[in-house]
Amino acid sequence: MSLLVVGSMAFDSIRSPFGEVEKVVGGSATYFSLAASYLAPVRLVSVVGTDFPAHTIRMLSARSIDTRGLKVADGETFRWKGYYEYDLNTAHTVETELNVFRDFAPVLPEEYRDTPYVFLGNIDPRIQMDMLSQVRNPKLVALDTMNYWIENSPGPLREAIGKADIVIFNESELREISGEYNLVKAARAVMSWGPTRVVIKRGEYGVLHLSDGAMFAAPAYPLETIFDPTGAGDSFAGGFMGYLASRNGSDPGEMDYRLATMFGSAIASFTVEAFSTERLENLSPGDIASRVDAFRALTEFRV
Amino acid sequence: MSLLVVGSMAFDSIRSPFGEVEKVVGGSATYFSLAASYLAPVRLVSVVGTDFPAHTIRMLSARSIDTRGLKVADGETFRWKGYYEYDLNTAHTVETELNVFRDFAPVLPEEYRDTPYVFLGNIDPRIQMDMLSQVRNPKLVALDTMNYWIENSPGPLREAIGKADIVIFNESELREISGEYNLVKAARAVMSWGPTRVVIKRGEYGVLHLSDGAMFAAPAYPLETIFDPTGAGDSFAGGFMGYLASRNGSDPGEMDYRLATMFGSAIASFTVEAFSTERLENLSPGDIASRVDAFRALTEFRV
């Protein structure tokens, strides 16, 4: 089944202890779409400027990503400049230029309005809600955000969260939004606003997944070469939602969410092996299946 | 089979966001022995002052912990004073008083010299080596250390590590001792000095376990109430080594090390639920088995 994503597309300039790149393709919707496209057809809603490479858009279209919802606006593409120290879990932002993203007010193409699976990427929660109001009877809605919106638009954000089934946050976002340091209590607080599942991204420590009835913890894959963690969280979300959308349409159960988590983790583990979307553009289904299997070998124990 | 531990016994004064205690029983050998005693007979080598409570020593003796190697020396017991912020992974030391620990030069009781399983707790690596030289043909030797010895006795420490089969370090210790930030590379560096396994303690993120042929990642149990992380690492080590010693004497394989990791994690998850050794003194075998089973439920997924 199809999967709708709304989020940013960007040019990133990134420095890590392992190298430096200037003005490479990035953005939450880009990583999400690429990751999800290995598993399900994706419908992309975003905006870029006229400076965005046409061949990248063609590359996305060639991979079961519907780009009719991608607007090319007069002006420059959104830019992010940042760096990482050895602690790759923390991105340090040097500069953000919103550019065409400043006036982003997406209108959902009619063909997208019946999409069953929806991912509201990290954008203004008012846009997240506006997008969602244009979808007819979505089956499953997941939402991401960032500290900026938690601090600057807490009201709209809380309203948007109330409309989501699943939130996908990192640890500091969950703690900040709930005002609760303990992750179990923080997840419970967020679930009291509406969502039934909280997926906590912990960078190199993996993922913790809480719902009313269960907890699931998955490690990240211990890699020898991590070049650039940019996009890991969005790739995770793309693999996670992509797996759920790839199923037969029955309501996912706990084990489906768990396997979705492992697909997300597997794809994210490839993303960080190179700068930008390089590695993510060149995976095979076999690569992903092998990594999921490697996760099983990594975590298995018998009582 | 029996398990020998050499390490500190102490009075701790601890402040955490959840309370404060003064001069409670602590120390690496105390936590280790208590944790291991649920699984195997323990032989304890340590030193306390005349101020150490006799009833605590009786409590240890009553739990299959042989205290003939525990010396009561003239003077005061080792003391540690520290605190934790909300990030319970980091202990901040306010004060350390070595007291009777300053002249600790243990002589192994003759009855201990054939102990097959040996844990060299975090003490001067010269004492670790001296202890080890007094054991006849140990079957399995594990070693812990801390940043102080890495910085002040790198030579003797490296020599001691060379004589161990397993090292049990936290992330920062492993990084500092190897000079390598990436944990996979760091573990490989340490294994090139002799040990065949590196167990990395990651606090609330669990444990990563590397050997030449395999990697194993286990989460910590997501708890709603963590009062005091002091002793969690030593309790983990105690449960880990205790499980290995509890087996039939055949060489442990990968799955045995994994289950040992889960027993260690289970027992450590109880330790942090109360200050000092309180919770650790009052577990039942059923409590531990249930927690190991809860870990299985926490991590299980099916491809």
Interface residues (C-beta under 8 A of the other chain):
Chain A: P17 Y86 Y181 N182 L183 V184 K185 R202 Y205 G206 L208 L210 A214 M215 F216 A217 A218 P219 P222 L223 E224 T225 I226 M255 R258 L259 T261 M262 V292 D293 R296 A297 L298 T299 E300 F301 R302 V303
Chain B: P17 Y86 Y181 N182 L183 V184 K185 R202 Y205 G206 L208 L210 A214 M215 F216 A217 A218 P219 P222 L223 E224 T225 I226 M255 R258 L259 T261 M262 V292 D293 R296 A297 L298 T299 E300 F301 R302 V303
